[in-house]
Amino acid sequence: MDLSNSSPVITDPVAISQPLLGGLPSNLMQFSVMPGGYSSSGMNVGVSRLKIEEVLVNGLLDAMKSSSPRRRLNVAFGEDNSSEEEDPAYSAWMAKCPSALASFKQIVASAQGKKIAVFLDYDGTLSPIVDDPDKAVMSPVMRAAVRNVAKYFPTAIVSGRSRNKVFEFVKLKELYYAGSHGMDIMASSANHEHSSEKVTNSLLQVVSGIEGATVENNKFCVSVHYRNVAEKDWKLVARLVNEVLEAFPRLKVTNGRMVLEVRPVIDWDKGKAVEFLLQSLGLDDSENVIPIYIGDDRTDEDAFKVLRQRNCGYGILVSQVPKETEAFYSLRDPSEVMEFLNFLVRWKKHSV
Ligand SMILES: O=P(O)(O)OC[C@H]1O[C@H](O[C@H]2O[C@H](CO)[C@@H](O)[C@H](O)[C@H]2O)[C@H](O)[C@@H](O)[C@@H]1O
């Protein structure tokens, strides 16, 4: 992922056409490389690596342990959904981050006479979290719900996966797609993919001896999955990833749901991707457009934050456990996401 050539290009658009992107402000057309150091969204492991290696590995290990707490799963998606109501911590959290289903009337009341734009994360939002990332398929009913939503509202998928891969799962041409946490709508160098292959190969080599560890090339980002790795080996995974990254000072690592996500050290995230899409699609009129962003992971917090800062639209966190979040509302799992999308369509049909 060589970032030295910073001329932006739009990569193989599935749904966004180049003319749409003309006339954007120049600041949206550039990547900026951040200096070394820690950031709240992740760790830059390019600077003073040897001295801080132990801190990094331990920090990463703590993040790995706290990620994706296992919790009851969802009946509609073949999972067990019992006893949530009895959890006082969850109920207290729901008071701060209420259900988007229970608050549906308020949400649509604020959207009266305005245009809603829908942004959806993929894993854990449209598909349930599963052990094998290649099997995170979307159910036909969920696909129908997303297709219907896209009939009435501009709808985009914003995923950590590569754009092609998420398109293979979603299979809906009527949507907009942003892959690699939004980097796959705009890339800064033609040889990103080549470099991402290099780091993928190195990561594959080092984790090959660790049972359950897998590596996924997401074009501009690379995921190292530890969901199926014994917890005693997590520290080793963190250490090996950090060691590989010593040779790639322009990459950093962040932690998602049982996944270490290796990505370029650039000032670009899902929040920036949402702003970019709103601009590109002519939807950045905050008086008249209500963006709704639904996601389940830390990387989605960047998008929630953008909506909060713009003071327009709603972030909706998909979670079955209380979490620190910038989202306004919550949904428990993908089946509730589907219900919410169906509510939106029904409301729109009756309000026209
Ligand atoms: O932004 P997203 O669309 O949520 O992508 C984030 C990561 O999602 C995938 O990993 C997650 O889902 C897998 C399948 O359910 C699960 O096995 C894994 O533990 C989760 O972290 C994807 O495979 C990653 O590459 C994405 O970075």
The ligand as an ORCA input file, in Angstrom:
! r2SCAN-3c Opt
* xyz 0 1
  O     -17.390     -3.049      8.102
  P     -17.920     -4.447      8.086
  O     -18.743     -4.761      6.878
  O     -18.635     -4.792      9.370
  O     -16.582     -5.345      8.005
  C     -15.722     -5.500      9.159
  C     -15.053     -6.866      9.111
  O     -16.145     -7.777      8.853
  C     -15.798     -9.145      8.624
  O     -15.350     -9.719      9.851
  C     -16.396     -9.809     10.834
  O     -17.430    -10.711     10.347
  C     -16.985    -12.088     10.134
  C     -18.161    -12.868      9.534
  O     -19.309    -12.790     10.335
  C     -16.493    -12.662     11.479
  O     -16.030    -14.009     11.299
  C     -15.338    -11.781     12.026
  O     -14.954    -12.231     13.315
  C     -15.824    -10.315     12.142
  O     -14.750     -9.471     12.544
  C     -14.745     -9.267      7.540
  O     -14.394    -10.620      7.382
  C     -13.536     -8.387      7.848
  O     -12.607     -8.472      6.787
  C     -14.025     -6.950      7.967
  O     -12.931     -6.102      8.264
*
